[in-house]
Amino acid sequence: EIRLVESGGGLVEAGGSLRLSCLASGFTFSNTDMAWFRQPPGKRLMWVSTIRVNPGDATYADDVKGRFTASRDNANNTLYLQMNDLEPKDTATYYCNRSPVPTLPWGPGTQVIVSS
């Protein structure tokens, strides 16, 4: 069974940091390009970052570039998103999935709330 389980969200003040995790199982994670997405309250799902099979090859949406860093631990089937200098506009539920097309079953997501 393919599973994605996100964790690490929470309530943080503007300027703070959080590290999100995504534990993957049921597929060959090490051979799969992955991505982070987020859905702000009342808005559509948006792409945040892609990290390819090569852990050093990552791309970011313009509004998180320079603040967020995606990484992966292929040995432990885990994807990470280090989020620094958080802003209220980063408030959203964050999800991981396959890149470029999110074809895997969605996990529960992890909620990030950034207070001003």
TAKA-V285905 format. One record per residue. RES is the residue in one letter. SS is DSSP state (a for helix, b for strand, c for the rest). PSI is psi as a letter, one per 20 degrees, with the letter a starting at -180 (999 if undefined). Layout:
# TAKA-V285905
res->RES ss->SS psi->PSI
res->RES ss->SS psi->PSI
This chain:
# TAKA-V285905
res->E ss->c psi->p
res->I ss->c psi->p
res->R ss->b psi->q
res->L ss->b psi->p
res->V ss->b psi->o
res->E ss->b psi->q
res->S ss->b psi->r
res->G ss->c psi->i
res->G ss->c psi->r
res->G ss->b psi->a
res->L ss->b psi->p
res->V ss->b psi->q
res->E ss->b psi->q
res->A ss->c psi->p
res->G ss->c psi->i
res->G ss->c psi->a
res->S ss->c psi->q
res->L ss->b psi->q
res->R ss->b psi->o
res->L ss->b psi->q
res->S ss->b psi->q
res->C ss->b psi->o
res->L ss->b psi->p
res->A ss->b psi->q
res->S ss->b psi->q
res->G ss->c psi->j
res->F ss->c psi->r
res->T ss->c psi->n
res->F ss->a psi->g
res->S ss->a psi->i
res->N ss->a psi->j
res->T ss->c psi->p
res->D ss->c psi->p
res->M ss->b psi->r
res->A ss->b psi->q
res->W ss->b psi->p
res->F ss->b psi->r
res->R ss->b psi->q
res->Q ss->b psi->o
res->P ss->c psi->q
res->P ss->c psi->p
res->G ss->c psi->j
res->K ss->c psi->r
res->R ss->c psi->r
res->L ss->b psi->p
res->M ss->b psi->q
res->W ss->b psi->q
res->V ss->b psi->g
res->S ss->b psi->q
res->T ss->b psi->p
res->I ss->b psi->p
res->R ss->c psi->r
res->V ss->c psi->g
res->N ss->c psi->o
res->P ss->c psi->h
res->G ss->c psi->i
res->D ss->c psi->n
res->A ss->b psi->q
res->T ss->b psi->q
res->Y ss->b psi->q
res->A ss->c psi->q
res->D ss->c psi->h
res->D ss->c psi->i
res->V ss->c psi->i
res->K ss->c psi->p
res->G ss->c psi->i
res->R ss->c psi->h
res->F ss->b psi->q
res->T ss->b psi->p
res->A ss->b psi->q
res->S ss->b psi->r
res->R ss->b psi->q
res->D ss->b psi->n
res->N ss->a psi->h
res->A ss->a psi->h
res->N ss->a psi->j
res->N ss->c psi->l
res->T ss->b psi->p
res->L ss->b psi->q
res->Y ss->b psi->q
res->L ss->b psi->o
res->Q ss->b psi->p
res->M ss->b psi->o
res->N ss->c psi->r
res->D ss->c psi->l
res->L ss->c psi->q
res->E ss->c psi->q
res->P ss->a psi->h
res->K ss->a psi->i
res->D ss->a psi->i
res->T ss->c psi->p
res->A ss->b psi->r
res->T ss->b psi->p
res->Y ss->b psi->p
res->Y ss->b psi->q
res->C ss->b psi->q
res->N ss->b psi->a
res->R ss->b psi->q
res->S ss->c psi->q
res->P ss->c psi->i
res->V ss->c psi->p
res->P ss->c psi->n
res->T ss->c psi->i
res->L ss->c psi->q
res->P ss->c psi->p
res->W ss->c psi->q
res->G ss->c psi->a
res->P ss->c psi->i
res->G ss->c psi->r
res->T ss->b psi->p
res->Q ss->b psi->p
res->V ss->b psi->p
res->I ss->b psi->p
res->V ss->b psi->o
res->S ss->b psi->q
res->S ss->c psi->999
